[in-house]
Amino acid sequence: MTGTLVNTTVNGDAVQFACPTDESLMDSLRDRVGLTGVKEGCGTGDCGACSITLDGELVCSCLVLGVEANGRNIGTVEGLADGDKLHPLQEQFINHAALQCGICTPGFLVAAKALLDKNKNPTEEEIRYALAGNLCRCTGYDKIVRAVQAASKDLRKKK
Amino acid sequence: MRYEAPTTTQEAANLIAREKGEAFVLAGGTDLLVRMKTGLSDPTLVVDIKHIPAMQDVKTTDSGTKIGAAVSGSRLNANKKLKKAWPGIVEAANLIGSDQIQGRATMVGNLCNASPAADSVPAMIAAGAKAVVVGPKKRRTVPVEKIATGPGKTSLAKGEIVESINLPKRTGKAGDAYLRFIPRTEMDIAVVSAGVNLTLERGLVKTARVCLGAVGPTAVLVQKAAKAIIGSKLDEESLDKMAEACSAACTPISDKRGTVEYRTKVAGVLAKRAAKIAFKRAGGK
């Protein structure tokens, strides 16, 4: 391995990788950790396809250096499902056909989960604002918003 | 590229001062990583300031509130005390980008990136905020309006970094507000913006500061606009005078976001609306 050694936690597992200092965390996660659920859309923080959580905070992984992940806690879309059991958000995205090509979907799921972790019962407006950093060029957002509303209901029922 | 993550501000300043090539401070990275990606910058050294405890603090003391340079927008939003004392500052900082950007972006980064349309800057200037600047040899405290000198340019010498923003102590009846105009509801860059901060005494405006964004090469503190409302109950006549002073202080460019004429007119309108919100927040009637 060449580059700087990074020790981090990804979806609860200890992970070690080495990367050049100027590599984005998005590239590190995709190319070195093999988590290709992290998608590259714009690479400049505008589209949200590469959304992850860093110590619980929603961020664009293309705007984080891989080396910054040292000692931090990362959450990606791969950590959403519980084994074979999909997360309510994932189930409702399927039920509502809230995706077409699918490249924006992991980012939407991670951003929606970050919202529901903070706000159990968001209004439609709150959902739309919270997902404003995620761009979808296929579905037109309505189905996505409905899916998040349905998942929020499911999650509240569970508790 | 060397990546360093020092634990003191002094060390960070020394690292940058000693570097022969292009050296950058990394706070939220929401501007720096875009510059690197698009080839605008090719740093030989990046100094991550997020491991410096003094930069991560929001502290209120007898002299005011200190916000560390590495404090993100979402942390400002989560700080109820700060939101209550300085709602205009927090709403300005929170207007920058998406939730993803808020998870990383900082007010000091916004300031030092020196965009004329930076949202948090007019609010900080209106508040009378000061920047604590640490250099390899000395520390100095300067008003925020002295940091940016033009688009992308600052008065900071090589090796000088901003450690924190100091907001004055809030006493008595006081309020601030920040408004920006964008053609969309979210995720856009200010076409025009206005920050107003004022205090009241016996129902009248006692002190005021009015600052405009995106209508000149840097944010503009408009003293004449503040004068127009000081001593008033914020009646229509004083507000109109304030708006006139704001428009007169504009030196904008015309671009795809707005024309010179449009920006000049809207600056006055936004300042009026922001002043009304600040007045109400201060308990004015």
Interface residues (C-beta under 8 A of the other chain):
Chain A: T4 P20 T21 D22 S24 G43 T44 G45 G48 S51 L54 E57 L58 V59 C60 C62 L63 V64 L65 V67 E68 A111 A114 L115 Y129 A130 A132 G133 N134
Chain B: M1 R2 Y3 L26 G28 G29 T30 L33 V34 M36 K37 T38 P43 V46 D48 K50 S72 S74 G97 S98 D99 Q100 I101 G103 R104 E186 M187
